[in-house]
Amino acid sequence: MTPYANDSGKSPIPGYEIGNDYIKVQFGQEWIYLYTYKSAGRAVVEEMKKLARAGKGLSTYISRNNPGYESKTQI
């Protein structure tokens, strides 16, 4: 996982992983969510990638938009 910059210092996201058509987002030390073009849509996943790389706004985006995830894995 790539460490999430967490510019606000309040994000529950410690890391993420970006692929061609997906993003995996780790929440706390318990869960990794997989968001794909198929489950959340291309535009949503691309916006999430942008926010992840910027290190700001990803958790807020997810909580406000509740994108569909393909899977949820316990760490």
Phi and psi in degrees as a GROMACS rama.xvg file:
@    title "Ramachandran Plot"
@    xaxis  label "Phi"
@    yaxis  label "Psi"
@TYPE xy
-84.6955  130.316  THR-2
-63.1853  135.982  PRO-3
-83.6605  129.465  TYR-4
-61.0055  -33.7472  ALA-5
53.0158  58.4264  ASN-6
-56.5198  -31.5151  ASP-7
-78.3153  -22.9469  SER-8
79.6929  3.46192  GLY-9
-117.041  -0.462965  LYS-10
-71.9835  141.446  SER-11
-83.9296  6.83959  PRO-12
-100.65  110.079  ILE-13
-86.2406  -22.23  PRO-14
-164.166  168.865  GLY-15
-152.129  163.883  TYR-16
-137.303  130.287  GLU-17
-110.368  132.862  ILE-18
-122.242  -178.83  GLY-19
-57.8178  -45.7016  ASN-20
-125.382  25.9389  ASP-21
-155.72  166.838  TYR-22
-141.149  134.682  ILE-23
-103.276  133.722  LYS-24
-124.617  125.134  VAL-25
-90.7861  131.165  GLN-26
-112.516  118.38  PHE-27
58.3359  -147.721  GLY-28
-108.041  18.1198  GLN-29
-115.932  -37.0658  GLU-30
-131.933  145.618  TRP-31
-124.078  123.903  ILE-32
-102.525  136.992  TYR-33
-106.655  117.415  LEU-34
-109.807  124.46  TYR-35
-120.934  166.702  THR-36
-56.1896  -38.3836  TYR-37
-68.3852  -41.1303  LYS-38
-84.9116  -34.9937  SER-39
-117.355  -17.338  ALA-40
98.4695  147.313  GLY-41
-59.5626  -48.626  ARG-42
-61.0475  -40.4687  ALA-43
-66.0193  -47.0165  VAL-44
-63.7167  -41.0572  VAL-45
-65.2601  -37.1471  GLU-46
-66.0478  -40.7134  GLU-47
-64.2136  -38.933  MET-48
-61.2671  -44.8093  LYS-49
-59.7531  -46.3647  LYS-50
-66.2098  -39.0761  LEU-51
-61.6109  -46.3555  ALA-52
-63.9729  -34.6824  ARG-53
-74.9833  -21.2657  ALA-54
73.8527  24.5678  GLY-55
-153.208  130.141  LYS-56
91.8539  -2.81377  GLY-57
-67.1893  -47.7171  LEU-58
-62.078  -41.9971  SER-59
-62.8548  -43.6426  THR-60
-59.4388  -46.112  TYR-61
-64.4903  -44.2873  ILE-62
-68.8634  -33.1746  SER-63
-78.3201  -34.6804  ARG-64
-102.424  -15.9163  ASN-65
44.4174  58.0206  ASN-66
-65.626  149.004  PRO-67
-69.237  137.822  GLY-68
-113.045  150.999  TYR-69
-81.8583  -37.5483  GLU-70
-153.807  161.16  SER-71
-135.1  120.661  LYS-72
-119.184  130.754  THR-73
-79.562  136.089  GLN-74
